[in-house]
Amino acid sequence: MRVLFVGIVAALLTTTIPAQDLRPLTEDEKILHLLSRLTFGPTPGQFGNVKGMGLDKWIDQQLQPEKLPQTELEKKFSKYELLGTTPFEQAEIYRKMQEAKGEDDQMMQNLGRFRSKARDEIRAYVVENAMGSSAQLFEVLTDFWRNHFAVDITKDSVEYTATHYEIKVIREMCMGRFLPFLQATATHPSMLVFLDNHISRRPPSKSELKQIENRYRRRGSTREQAKEQAQIAKQRGLNENYARELMELHTLGVDNGYSQEDVEMVARAFTGWSTDFGKDGTGFMYKDGMHDPSRKSVMGRGIPRGRRETGMIEGKTIIGRLAKHKNTANFIATKLVRYLVNDDPPPKIVAAAARTFKAKKGDIREVVRTIIKHPEFFDRQHFKAKFKNPLEFVTSALRATEADVSAPKVIADAVASLGMPIYGCEDPTGWDDTAEAWRDPGVMALRWRFALRLARGKVRGMKIGERFYYQLPEDPLDLMDSLIKKVVPQGLGSNTYAVLERVTFKRVQEGLAETERGRKELAKTIVGILLGSPEFQQQ
Amino acid sequence: MTENTRRSFLTNTGAAVLGACALPSTGIFAQPRLGGTKADKKGNTLVVIYLRGGADALNVVVPYSNPMYYTVRPTIAIQPEDKDGERGVVKLNDHYGLHPAMAALKPFWDKKQLSAIVNVGSPHPTRSHFDAQDFMEYAAPGDRSMTNGWLNRYLAATQTQEYNPMRAVAMQGLLPRALRGKYPVLAVPRMSASESEGLLDLFDDVYKNRGGVEKDVMEGELSGGAKAGRKGAVDVGRHTIETLRHYWEIVEGEDAPPTQAKYPRGGLSNRLKAVAKLIKSECGLECAAVDKGGWDTHQGEGSDDGSINRLLGDLSASMAAFAKDLGKHLERTTILVMTEFGRTVAENGNRGTDHGRGGCMLAMGGKIDGGKIIGDYGTLERKALQDRRDLRVDIDFRTVFSEALKGTHGFDTPSGFFPIFSGREPLGLCKA
């Protein structure tokens, strides 16, 4: 009964004051909305900067990240040892260690350290950029595409190639055109290994199976053993993983215009798109011997073939067709709008974005521009409507409190402990970009712990900047208000505000807010609650 | 499963949770009361212990009567008898025995509450930890498009209108793949009861009164997306507070069932101790998942002295304590111990073994038709092995999963529950 009653009240509330929902956002709210969606959270003072500069100018600047200075970050990255190395170089280091290991415990340890270094560095690199880069929209978009073309560094050799993937594929291409971007992911060892395409080969023919058998017989195997080897060779044939995900996750969307036969055809076309760490350093190698030479047609259209490197031509043809397919335009548009606007993507913005995608030949920057400049982008329905995922939560907390980070690995670990290890989504789907995905029971306890620890300076490797707690107002309520403005500039609800007031009054009554030190303690408590509040989880 | 399952489920059941949450918070959760009737809650529990890294079947369930075992493992085989201070195998029958570190489990074998399954595994030929765990926990070998774990699929298939957040728990901060999916499952955050309670108390007020949403809406302060967004955020927080309080009340509260066994020290042990309390409290726990890592024994695995000795000692002592602690509740509990694959039959040059194919599982509890070795290692001669190096996969792990669900929960896996799997010869894992 209670539930029913509340439901009725809620229904009445929404029906009696619908007009409010249609109110356009004020200019200030628009800025807050932009900073919330197109950055990893506002830093104190950023609101004022954008307001001074004007909304449109800020957007235009952000759409041209190449022109934004990054000197401070560059300095930090000089300490990273593996940044800028190619998959070949990392594989080489690893291979040498492997060879030297033998019985040597020291080498085993070095090997282990190298493995974790490769993982730690790439994760730290991602969070440092997210937190500190002035090209915030760019960082937000890299996050989207990193998740769209997800690979997991805990799988096999991906950890040694992901650095290159991040820098040369995700970051370099995510504001360009979709086709070359897709092509770059398709030929990168991170993707080929993650989705097993590097081992996908044409299934051996009957006569080849016979040859394998004979070869083993000649080497002295029994008939039975030789047959077994042939059976094994047969099993290690076609692998459909990449072909399926290429259509389902990277381009068309699930069950959207292709059949199981198409998956198999595409898988056959991509046989031979493999890896090799010995040649030119990119890690990609087309191996014609693995390629399935049969004639193919995909989604009812034949695939032309050249005289040489047939598999390269077939694969590129398919990628080309998929990249300009209308379902791809719609799928990418829908996902981007979900990410930038609302869990339930508004159809008008999606349609506009898909149109741009088609008209501008998959120019991602223009698609993003269309979304941001769409009149509905600032619709009140989208204001604060999203729920921060763990990466957004952690980075926005650090940005809001101007935290000094001496060990970026700690941030990456914090994000992982909240359930979202960077480059660690085990499923090729990437993380689900809706609030529900992060609603498992128990999950908020870890966010609250992080919030309190950060506010109190208890997370090793990161601490709230001195500047942040410096020159706090003497009056406890002023102090509270100034902190709210810094951490949750978009404003608090009545309940959270009342809780903070009670906490503050209690401190005052206990005589604990009279000294500078006492006020600082109060400030830490307030910041902890603010970071853990429902308002701060909203985006 | 449709895209909407979880969404509509939360909408339906969120009401039940919030209904409960709106009650005064004095002395709450003395009795579990979030949905479900008392009668439901006496149900059975399937506890899954996952040994991450690929446990070496041949040194867990030892074929001590097979001379080939000793030939291919000159330095790491478990001896048939105690000799020269080296402990011998714990004999189960004339052919098989357990690693000496597993003596604590022998009594359960004798009581026919323990079986071992060997040459079990996945039909997929991968030897990658990543893929093998993936395929096994989603119970969909070779199918990377599955994103709901096998236990999550069970939970979703059997969910009712009444939501009980304690139907399943993962005793770790991150949900294992087996429990991941549309059905929301509690991953118990790694923190002490006191830290957790401190946090819940501090944020209780912040997430009370539905976060003031209605008041703010009424006063015109909250509308549009911000309203939905705030409501969503408040619900997540409230859900966390209620569920974790419920959990801690059961595990550490005044009426928490006392622990009735001496557990060894260690992470696995502590987590099983908590699971035992959940089972004994009859809170309606149906599935629990506990991980134990460290089984990738490429070097220094050893026989009765190396890392596998330490790992198996901890596993067995923890399981034995758990079973003793459960007492009569063991009757309604199934413990399934699994790993992604077995290891090479022959040892390598570092007193270890490398990634293999066929492996082993252990099944223990009142529902198990115990005292059996299910499956057979065969001769271990090279020609009889998979790829001339590994144990064959004679038993599909999905057969074990489906018999465990049937035997524990009376759940018949519907067709399609395991994609492209038509079922196999019954193993007789559980009592009829």
Interface residues (C-beta under 8 A of the other chain):
Chain A: R2 V3 G7 V9 A10 L13 I17 Q20 D21 R23 E103 M108 D152 T154 K155 D156 L195 D196 T222 E224 Q225 E228 I232 Q235 R236 N241 R244 E245 E248 N342 D379 R380 Q381 H382 F383 K384 A385 K386 F387 A416 S417 G419 E426 D427 P428 T429 A435 E436 W438 R439 D440 P441 G442 V443 M444 A445 L446 W448 R449 L452 G493 S494 N495 T496 A498 V499 R502 G528 I529 G532 S533 P534 E535 Q537 Q538 Q539
Chain B: R6 R7 L10 A15 A16 L18 G19 A22 P125 S128 F130 D131 D134 R144 S145 T147 P165 G173 L174 L175 R177 P184 V185 L186 A187 V188 P189 R190 M191 E195 S196 L199 L200 L202 F203 D205 V206 Y207 K208 N209 G211 G212 V213 E214 K215 D216 V217 M218 E219 G220 E221 L222 S223 G224 G225 A226 A228 G229 R230 G232 A233 V234 D235 V236 G237 H239 T240 I241 T243 L244 Y247 Q299 N350 K383 D387 R388
